[in-house]
């Protein structure tokens, strides 16, 4: 087993540590944090104090191709649940003394979402009576309605799923039932 982080893992930890669980982040912000985590991984060969943004961009696209992040250079970058799995698997690897921590606002938002979902009728009925949630119940859980469309809708769904990743039952419930939101008829 490798004991050092690879460049994609460094980028994922950088995204995680500056709020990429809930929102899209600029490549330059990710580059700055990645350089702090591992100064040698993203610098020029001749000028070690300079960040090579092209290395960051290439590896962000590699992370996207592997399904760890979503986004683009224009839109920004946000973690996917697969990227969160990689972060959890790489927590014990050496990373130059950098301690990966969850942002306070992410923890607060995470607690709020988990509490909201675990207390919802849809969630309780799903586990007690094996009742499939309705379209409206799923919209309520993800805090979306017919006015939240397109990319904004996808981002909100991804954000809630990312925040609930640590609670396996809620995460499985959301992942299994999010496809209900693709149905146009409301139940």
C-alpha positions as a LaTeX table, in Angstrom:
\begin{tabular}{lrrr}
\hline
Residue & $x$ (\AA) & $y$ (\AA) & $z$ (\AA) \\
\hline
Unk1 & 0.00 & 0.00 & 0.00 \\
Unk2 & 1.28 & 3.45 & $-0.90$ \\
Unk3 & 2.00 & 5.73 & 2.02 \\
Unk4 & 2.09 & 9.02 & 0.13 \\
Unk5 & $-0.74$ & 10.90 & $-1.52$ \\
Unk6 & $-0.82$ & 11.02 & $-5.30$ \\
Unk7 & $-1.60$ & 14.32 & $-7.06$ \\
Unk8 & $-5.29$ & 13.53 & $-7.56$ \\
Unk9 & $-5.68$ & 12.70 & $-3.85$ \\
Unk10 & $-3.97$ & 16.00 & $-2.99$ \\
Unk11 & $-6.40$ & 17.89 & $-5.22$ \\
Unk12 & $-9.38$ & 16.07 & $-3.71$ \\
Unk13 & $-8.23$ & 16.90 & $-0.19$ \\
Unk14 & $-7.74$ & 20.53 & $-1.22$ \\
Unk15 & $-11.24$ & 20.70 & $-2.67$ \\
Unk16 & $-12.68$ & 19.08 & 0.45 \\
Unk17 & $-10.84$ & 21.37 & 2.84 \\
Unk18 & $-12.00$ & 24.61 & 1.17 \\
Unk19 & $-15.69$ & 23.77 & 0.80 \\
Unk20 & $-16.00$ & 21.69 & $-2.37$ \\
Unk21 & $-18.54$ & 19.41 & $-0.71$ \\
Unk22 & $-21.26$ & 22.06 & $-1.06$ \\
Unk23 & $-20.20$ & 24.32 & $-3.90$ \\
Unk24 & $-18.12$ & 24.65 & $-7.06$ \\
Unk25 & $-14.63$ & 26.05 & $-6.53$ \\
Unk26 & $-12.28$ & 27.97 & $-8.80$ \\
Unk27 & $-9.19$ & 26.14 & $-10.08$ \\
Unk28 & $-6.90$ & 28.83 & $-8.72$ \\
Unk29 & $-8.26$ & 28.43 & $-5.17$ \\
Unk30 & $-7.75$ & 24.68 & $-5.47$ \\
Unk31 & $-4.22$ & 25.27 & $-6.76$ \\
Unk32 & $-3.36$ & 27.48 & $-3.78$ \\
Unk33 & $-4.62$ & 24.93 & $-1.25$ \\
Unk34 & $-2.98$ & 22.02 & $-3.10$ \\
Unk35 & 0.33 & 23.87 & $-3.06$ \\
Unk36 & 0.01 & 24.32 & 0.73 \\
Unk37 & $-0.72$ & 20.61 & 1.18 \\
Unk38 & 2.14 & 19.45 & $-1.04$ \\
Unk39 & 4.41 & 22.26 & $-2.27$ \\
Unk40 & 6.51 & 20.01 & $-4.51$ \\
Unk41 & 3.62 & 18.40 & $-6.40$ \\
Unk42 & 2.30 & 21.44 & $-8.27$ \\
Unk43 & 5.28 & 23.73 & $-8.71$ \\
Unk44 & 7.53 & 24.47 & $-11.64$ \\
Unk45 & 10.81 & 22.61 & $-11.81$ \\
Unk46 & 12.98 & 25.72 & $-11.97$ \\
Unk47 & 10.89 & 28.05 & $-9.78$ \\
Unk48 & 9.81 & 25.95 & $-6.80$ \\
Unk49 & 7.88 & 28.81 & $-5.22$ \\
Unk50 & 5.56 & 29.15 & $-8.28$ \\
Unk51 & 2.43 & 27.07 & $-8.79$ \\
Unk52 & 2.10 & 25.41 & $-12.20$ \\
Unk53 & $-1.63$ & 25.92 & $-12.86$ \\
Unk54 & $-1.49$ & 23.67 & $-15.92$ \\
Unk55 & $-0.56$ & 20.69 & $-13.70$ \\
Unk56 & $-3.54$ & 21.50 & $-11.51$ \\
Unk57 & $-5.92$ & 21.77 & $-14.48$ \\
Unk58 & $-4.72$ & 18.56 & $-16.10$ \\
Unk59 & $-5.14$ & 16.63 & $-12.86$ \\
Unk60 & $-8.56$ & 18.17 & $-12.16$ \\
Unk61 & $-9.68$ & 16.89 & $-15.56$ \\
Unk62 & $-8.19$ & 13.50 & $-14.71$ \\
Unk63 & $-10.16$ & 13.51 & $-11.45$ \\
Unk64 & $-13.29$ & 14.40 & $-13.43$ \\
Unk65 & $-12.69$ & 11.54 & $-15.88$ \\
Unk66 & $-12.41$ & 9.15 & $-12.94$ \\
Unk67 & $-15.71$ & 10.46 & $-11.54$ \\
Unk68 & $-14.23$ & 12.04 & $-8.41$ \\
Unk69 & $-15.29$ & 15.61 & $-9.19$ \\
Unk70 & $-17.73$ & 17.32 & $-11.48$ \\
Unk71 & $-17.49$ & 20.66 & $-13.17$ \\
Unk72 & $-15.17$ & 22.40 & $-15.56$ \\
Unk73 & $-12.63$ & 25.17 & $-15.72$ \\
Unk74 & $-15.41$ & 27.68 & $-16.39$ \\
Unk75 & $-17.96$ & 26.44 & $-13.84$ \\
Unk76 & $-15.56$ & 25.35 & $-11.12$ \\
Unk77 & $-15.06$ & 21.98 & $-9.41$ \\
Unk78 & $-17.15$ & 20.13 & $-6.82$ \\
Unk79 & $-16.60$ & 16.76 & $-5.17$ \\
Unk80 & $-18.73$ & 13.75 & $-6.08$ \\
Unk81 & $-19.53$ & 10.97 & $-3.64$ \\
Unk82 & $-16.89$ & 8.80 & $-5.35$ \\
Unk83 & $-14.32$ & 11.53 & $-4.61$ \\
Unk84 & $-15.37$ & 11.52 & $-0.96$ \\
Unk85 & $-14.67$ & 7.77 & $-0.90$ \\
Unk86 & $-11.14$ & 8.41 & $-2.20$ \\
Unk87 & $-10.59$ & 11.08 & 0.47 \\
Unk88 & $-11.70$ & 8.71 & 3.23 \\
Unk89 & $-9.43$ & 5.96 & 1.87 \\
Unk90 & $-6.43$ & 8.30 & 1.73 \\
Unk91 & $-6.76$ & 9.87 & 5.20 \\
Unk92 & $-3.95$ & 7.74 & 6.66 \\
Unk93 & $-1.43$ & 8.52 & 3.93 \\
Unk94 & 1.44 & 10.91 & 4.54 \\
Unk95 & 0.69 & 14.45 & 3.41 \\
Unk96 & 3.47 & 16.66 & 4.76 \\
Unk97 & 1.80 & 17.32 & 8.11 \\
Unk98 & $-1.47$ & 18.59 & 6.59 \\
Unk99 & $-4.45$ & 17.56 & 8.72 \\
Unk100 & $-7.63$ & 17.12 & 6.76 \\
Unk101 & $-10.56$ & 18.61 & 8.64 \\
Unk102 & $-14.18$ & 19.16 & 7.82 \\
Unk103 & $-15.09$ & 22.83 & 7.59 \\
Unk104 & $-17.30$ & 24.06 & 10.42 \\
Unk105 & $-19.96$ & 25.28 & 7.98 \\
Unk106 & $-19.93$ & 21.84 & 6.28 \\
Unk107 & $-20.41$ & 20.12 & 9.67 \\
Unk108 & $-23.28$ & 22.45 & 10.59 \\
Unk109 & $-24.95$ & 21.98 & 7.21 \\
Unk110 & $-24.35$ & 18.22 & 7.41 \\
Unk111 & $-25.98$ & 17.97 & 10.84 \\
Unk112 & $-28.92$ & 20.07 & 9.64 \\
Unk113 & $-29.52$ & 17.92 & 6.52 \\
Unk114 & $-29.16$ & 14.62 & 8.39 \\
Unk115 & $-31.58$ & 15.76 & 11.10 \\
Unk116 & $-34.09$ & 17.01 & 8.52 \\
Unk117 & $-34.00$ & 13.77 & 6.53 \\
Unk118 & $-33.99$ & 11.39 & 9.49 \\
Unk119 & $-37.06$ & 13.16 & 10.93 \\
Unk120 & $-38.94$ & 13.27 & 7.63 \\
Unk121 & $-42.08$ & 11.22 & 7.04 \\
Unk122 & $-40.69$ & 9.93 & 3.74 \\
Unk123 & $-37.57$ & 8.51 & 5.42 \\
Unk124 & $-39.48$ & 7.00 & 8.35 \\
Unk125 & $-42.10$ & 5.42 & 6.10 \\
Unk126 & $-39.39$ & 4.02 & 3.84 \\
Unk127 & $-37.73$ & 2.13 & 6.68 \\
Unk128 & $-40.79$ & 1.25 & 8.77 \\
Unk129 & $-43.35$ & 0.38 & 6.09 \\
Unk130 & $-41.10$ & $-0.02$ & 3.03 \\
Unk131 & $-43.13$ & 2.75 & 1.35 \\
Unk132 & $-41.50$ & 4.39 & $-1.64$ \\
Unk133 & $-41.32$ & 8.20 & $-1.25$ \\
Unk134 & $-43.37$ & 10.39 & $-3.57$ \\
Unk135 & $-42.03$ & 12.95 & $-6.01$ \\
Unk136 & $-43.06$ & 15.83 & $-3.72$ \\
Unk137 & $-41.49$ & 14.18 & $-0.66$ \\
Unk138 & $-38.18$ & 13.81 & $-2.49$ \\
Unk139 & $-38.34$ & 17.43 & $-3.65$ \\
Unk140 & $-38.90$ & 18.45 & $-0.05$ \\
Unk141 & $-35.93$ & 16.38 & 1.17 \\
Unk142 & $-33.63$ & 17.99 & $-1.39$ \\
Unk143 & $-35.22$ & 21.43 & $-0.84$ \\
Unk144 & $-36.09$ & 21.85 & $-4.51$ \\
Unk145 & $-39.28$ & 22.57 & $-6.44$ \\
Unk146 & $-40.36$ & 23.11 & $-10.04$ \\
Unk147 & $-38.51$ & 26.45 & $-10.13$ \\
Unk148 & $-35.16$ & 24.83 & $-9.35$ \\
Unk149 & $-34.11$ & 23.44 & $-12.71$ \\
Unk150 & $-31.11$ & 22.29 & $-14.70$ \\
Unk151 & $-27.67$ & 22.69 & $-13.21$ \\
Unk152 & $-28.96$ & 24.31 & $-10.03$ \\
Unk153 & $-31.16$ & 21.26 & $-9.39$ \\
Unk154 & $-28.28$ & 18.83 & $-9.99$ \\
Unk155 & $-25.99$ & 20.85 & $-7.72$ \\
Unk156 & $-28.54$ & 20.85 & $-4.89$ \\
Unk157 & $-29.06$ & 17.08 & $-5.15$ \\
Unk158 & $-25.30$ & 16.46 & $-5.21$ \\
Unk159 & $-24.78$ & 18.78 & $-2.22$ \\
Unk160 & $-27.34$ & 16.96 & $-0.04$ \\
Unk161 & $-25.98$ & 13.54 & $-1.01$ \\
Unk162 & $-22.40$ & 14.66 & $-0.27$ \\
Unk163 & $-23.40$ & 16.04 & 3.12 \\
Unk164 & $-25.15$ & 12.80 & 4.06 \\
Unk165 & $-22.32$ & 10.51 & 2.92 \\
Unk166 & $-21.24$ & 9.69 & 6.49 \\
Unk167 & $-24.67$ & 8.35 & 7.48 \\
Unk168 & $-24.84$ & 5.15 & 5.43 \\
Unk169 & $-28.58$ & 4.51 & 5.79 \\
Unk170 & $-29.55$ & 8.05 & 4.79 \\
Unk171 & $-26.99$ & 8.07 & 1.98 \\
Unk172 & $-28.34$ & 4.76 & 0.60 \\
Unk173 & $-31.92$ & 6.04 & 0.90 \\
Unk174 & $-31.12$ & 9.24 & $-0.99$ \\
Unk175 & $-29.07$ & 7.52 & $-3.68$ \\
Unk176 & $-31.74$ & 4.88 & $-4.28$ \\
Unk177 & $-34.65$ & 7.31 & $-4.41$ \\
Unk178 & $-33.13$ & 10.34 & $-6.16$ \\
Unk179 & $-34.25$ & 8.88 & $-9.50$ \\
Unk180 & $-37.85$ & 9.61 & $-8.43$ \\
Unk181 & $-37.04$ & 13.26 & $-9.16$ \\
Unk182 & $-36.46$ & 12.39 & $-12.82$ \\
Unk183 & $-40.11$ & 11.38 & $-13.15$ \\
Unk184 & $-42.22$ & 14.26 & $-14.36$ \\
Unk185 & $-45.50$ & 13.09 & $-12.85$ \\
Unk186 & $-45.94$ & 14.17 & $-9.27$ \\
Unk187 & $-47.20$ & 11.72 & $-6.69$ \\
\hline
\end{tabular}
